[in-house]
């Protein structure tokens, strides 16, 4: 799937995703498990801050073309 068909995970946003925010909740997920939220340029910071404040953010990677 190309980045143009993947949209940002922010509520109501339909912009193309440019970033993958890799996260897990250590209280319910195994340490190696990673869930993914997608973010556009505009929402990368706010989504990262949300996950980071809870101790869930594990990494950020660019969305790559297949």
LOVEXLO-941570 format. One line per field, with one value per residue: residue number from 1; x, y, z of N, C-alpha, C, CB in turn; residue in three letters. Coordinates in Angstrom, 3 decimals, m for minus. Glycine has a CB too. Layout:
k <- NUM; ... .
neast <- X; ... .
nnorth <- Y; ... .
nup <- Z; ... .
caeast <- X; ... .
canorth <- Y; ... .
caup <- Z; ... .
ceast <- X; ... .
cnorth <- Y; ... .
cup <- Z; ... .
cbeast <- X; ... .
cbnorth <- Y; ... .
cbup <- Z; ... .
r <- Ala; ... .
***
This chain:
k <- 1; 2; 3; 4; 5; 6; 7; 8; 9; 10; 11; 12; 13; 14; 15; 16; 17; 18; 19; 20; 21; 22; 23; 24; 25; 26; 27; 28; 29; 30; 31; 32; 33; 34; 35; 36; 37; 38; 39; 40; 41; 42; 43; 44; 45; 46; 47; 48; 49; 50; 51; 52; 53; 54; 55; 56; 57; 58; 59; 60; 61; 62; 63; 64; 65; 66 .
neast <- 0.855; 0.610; 1.870; 0.027; m2.473; m2.841; m4.120; m3.925; m4.083; m5.248; m8.178; m10.726; m9.009; m7.977; m5.669; m2.727; m0.739; 2.471; 4.168; 4.904; 3.877; 5.131; 4.012; 3.211; 1.234; 2.549; 1.287; m0.587; 0.381; 2.791; 6.342; 7.695; 5.724; 4.313; 2.183; 0.597; 0.152; m0.783; 0.528; 0.124; 2.107; 1.200; m0.051; 1.814; 3.374; 1.433; 0.170; 2.387; 3.125; 0.873; 1.019; 3.584; 3.352; 2.005; 3.774; 3.872; 4.951; 7.201; 8.747; 9.404; 8.875; 9.418; 6.775; 6.998; 7.212; 5.767 .
nnorth <- m1.176; 2.188; 5.342; 7.341; 6.155; 5.572; 6.912; 9.505; 8.824; 10.580; 11.935; 12.575; 13.440; 13.333; 13.354; 12.308; 9.722; 10.082; 9.227; 6.508; 5.677; 3.812; 1.766; 0.458; m0.801; m1.360; m2.592; m4.329; m5.486; m7.720; m7.200; m7.125; m6.615; m4.453; m1.844; 0.228; 3.612; 5.905; 8.932; 12.221; 15.028; 17.288; 16.221; 14.612; 15.450; 15.925; 13.415; 11.841; 13.077; 12.452; 9.613; 9.406; 10.713; 8.842; 6.822; 5.001; 5.229; 3.808; 4.150; 6.023; 6.014; 6.698; 6.476; 4.156; 3.639; 0.814 .
nup <- 0.000; m0.838; 0.523; m0.163; m0.047; 2.562; 5.498; 7.972; 11.490; 13.256; 14.701; 12.445; 10.453; 7.106; 5.724; 3.923; 5.277; 6.636; 8.541; 10.772; 13.912; 16.343; 18.902; 22.197; 24.918; 27.896; 30.035; 28.993; 26.639; 25.175; 25.536; 23.027; 21.170; 18.738; 18.016; 15.557; 14.811; 12.338; 10.988; 9.710; 8.535; 9.980; 12.306; 13.535; 15.773; 17.848; 18.119; 18.776; 21.187; 22.759; 22.950; 24.048; 26.545; 27.996; 28.166; 26.097; 23.516; 21.253; 19.035; 15.986; 12.575; 9.096; 6.672; 4.142; 0.603; m1.043 .
caeast <- 0.000; 1.432; 1.503; m1.119; m3.712; m2.906; m4.459; m3.548; m4.943; m5.883; m9.623; m11.241; m7.990; m7.939; m4.393; m1.859; 0.183; 3.903; 4.905; 4.365; 4.198; 5.117; 3.734; 2.524; 0.872; 3.262; 0.413; m1.404; 1.053; 4.125; 7.338; 8.084; 4.590; 4.212; 0.978; 0.973; m0.711; m0.231; 0.436; 0.524; 3.072; 0.537; m0.428; 2.900; 3.741; 0.378; m0.014; 3.586; 3.017; m0.170; 1.572; 4.748; 2.911; 1.531; 4.864; 3.558; 5.672; 8.404; 9.554; 8.763; 9.525; 8.689; 6.008; 7.757; 6.503; 5.958 .
canorth <- 0.000; 3.393; 6.349; 8.138; 5.462; 5.432; 8.210; 9.831; 8.262; 11.636; 11.988; 13.456; 13.808; 12.503; 13.610; 11.143; 9.400; 10.176; 8.653; 5.401; 5.786; 2.444; 1.862; m0.614; m0.538; m2.419; m3.292; m5.360; m6.069; m8.280; m6.160; m7.072; m6.247; m3.061; m1.406; 1.359; 4.703; 6.637; 10.371; 13.184; 15.992; 18.173; 15.551; 13.777; 15.919; 15.742; 11.981; 11.389; 13.583; 11.686; 8.292; 9.584; 11.079; 7.618; 5.849; 3.972; 5.413; 2.993; 4.603; 6.715; 5.701; 7.220; 5.528; 3.909; 3.065; m0.628 .
caup <- 0.000; m0.910; 1.522; m0.586; 0.288; 4.012; 6.065; 9.347; 12.535; 14.055; 14.506; 11.411; 9.464; 5.904; 5.052; 3.685; 6.360; 6.319; 9.667; 11.558; 15.326; 16.870; 20.327; 22.904; 26.304; 28.614; 30.983; 28.339; 25.477; 25.343; 25.241; 21.613; 20.317; 18.316; 17.318; 14.717; 14.421; 11.209; 11.204; 8.675; 9.081; 10.944; 13.547; 14.085; 17.106; 18.859; 18.363; 19.501; 22.555; 23.436; 23.268; 24.913; 27.897; 28.641; 28.162; 25.104; 22.256; 21.140; 17.910; 14.878; 11.306; 7.932; 5.852; 2.926; m0.542; m1.260 .
ceast <- 0.897; 0.986; 0.273; m2.452; m3.864; m3.146; m4.061; m4.571; m5.618; m7.366; m10.008; m10.255; m8.011; m6.649; m3.591; m0.903; 1.618; 4.760; 4.153; 4.816; 4.030; 4.973; 3.236; 2.209; 1.511; 2.406; m0.375; m0.744; 2.405; 5.150; 7.698; 6.944; 4.611; 2.902; 1.385; m0.168; m0.012; m0.436; 0.848; 1.534; 2.444; 0.296; 0.662; 3.221; 2.684; 0.135; 1.177; 3.536; 2.006; 0.380; 2.745; 4.377; 2.443; 2.608; 4.664; 4.420; 6.983; 9.302; 8.721; 9.568; 8.736; 7.901; 6.771; 6.869; 6.779; 6.643 .
cnorth <- 1.235; 4.400; 7.159; 7.470; 5.244; 6.809; 8.305; 9.258; 9.320; 11.737; 13.028; 13.838; 12.820; 12.693; 12.319; 10.957; 9.482; 9.504; 7.496; 5.618; 4.395; 2.516; 0.540; m0.146; m1.658; m3.165; m4.408; m6.029; m6.659; m7.219; m6.027; m6.654; m4.765; m2.846; m0.153; 2.351; 5.393; 8.126; 11.148; 14.135; 16.840; 17.503; 14.677; 14.171; 15.624; 14.263; 11.401; 11.833; 12.782; 10.318; 8.400; 9.901; 9.864; 6.541; 4.743; 4.049; 4.631; 3.412; 5.295; 6.422; 6.325; 6.110; 5.379; 3.327; 1.577; m0.849 .
cup <- 0.000; 0.148; 1.141; m0.234; 1.791; 4.606; 7.530; 10.330; 13.406; 13.694; 13.456; 10.326; 8.302; 5.116; 4.911; 4.862; 5.849; 7.381; 10.292; 12.995; 15.924; 18.384; 20.882; 24.320; 27.121; 29.643; 30.327; 27.137; 25.862; 24.929; 23.763; 20.679; 19.991; 17.585; 16.548; 14.573; 13.266; 11.439; 9.958; 9.335; 10.192; 12.293; 14.166; 15.525; 18.158; 19.155; 19.120; 20.957; 23.368; 23.878; 24.246; 26.347; 28.690; 28.714; 27.139; 23.848; 22.275; 19.984; 16.865; 13.624; 10.167; 7.270; 4.552; 1.841; m0.612; m2.578 .
cbeast <- m0.971; 1.356; 2.653; m1.049; m3.769; m1.601; m5.943; m3.427; m4.138; m5.173; m10.322; m11.741; m6.581; m9.129; m3.575; m1.057; m0.113; 4.320; 5.180; 4.841; 3.286; 6.416; 2.716; 3.381; m0.710; 4.452; m0.543; m2.691; 1.235; 4.298; 8.581; 8.605; 3.268; 5.403; m0.238; 1.413; m1.002; m0.885; 1.303; m0.738; 3.604; m0.782; m1.623; 4.170; 4.005; m0.931; m0.213; 4.865; 2.624; m1.401; 2.024; 5.620; 1.787; 0.327; 5.014; 2.116; 5.944; 8.025; 10.285; 8.658; 9.651; 9.656; 4.515; 8.924; 6.921; 4.616 .
cbnorth <- 0.000; 4.021; 7.280; 8.387; 4.132; 4.787; 8.475; 11.360; 7.344; 13.006; 12.296; 14.670; 13.851; 12.813; 14.662; 11.310; 7.992; 11.638; 9.715; 3.997; 6.850; 1.661; 2.955; m1.913; m0.472; m1.832; m2.316; m4.759; m5.014; m9.594; m6.436; m8.418; m6.614; m2.667; m1.128; 0.875; 5.689; 6.187; 10.783; 13.980; 16.906; 18.652; 14.719; 13.899; 17.390; 16.400; 11.230; 11.931; 15.058; 11.504; 7.580; 10.674; 12.107; 7.079; 5.243; 4.073; 6.910; 1.553; 3.448; 8.255; 4.172; 7.863; 6.016; 2.975; 3.757; m1.387 .
cbup <- 1.230; m2.319; 1.746; m2.082; m0.430; 4.587; 5.915; 9.528; 13.409; 13.828; 15.826; 12.031; 10.112; 5.018; 5.826; 2.358; 6.938; 6.172; 10.718; 11.005; 16.056; 16.466; 20.594; 22.925; 26.511; 29.303; 31.630; 27.903; 24.379; 24.504; 26.013; 21.185; 20.993; 17.423; 18.321; 13.349; 15.615; 9.878; 12.387; 8.075; 7.961; 10.380; 13.300; 13.213; 17.068; 18.390; 17.037; 18.829; 22.544; 22.505; 21.982; 24.375; 27.825; 27.903; 29.528; 24.717; 21.998; 20.981; 17.290; 15.142; 11.109; 6.919; 5.601; 3.208; m1.860; m1.221 .
r <- Unk; Unk; Unk; Unk; Unk; Unk; Unk; Unk; Unk; Unk; Unk; Unk; Unk; Unk; Unk; Unk; Unk; Unk; Unk; Unk; Unk; Unk; Unk; Unk; Unk; Unk; Unk; Unk; Unk; Unk; Unk; Unk; Unk; Unk; Unk; Unk; Unk; Unk; Unk; Unk; Unk; Unk; Unk; Unk; Unk; Unk; Unk; Unk; Unk; Unk; Unk; Unk; Unk; Unk; Unk; Unk; Unk; Unk; Unk; Unk; Unk; Unk; Unk; Unk; Unk; Unk .
***
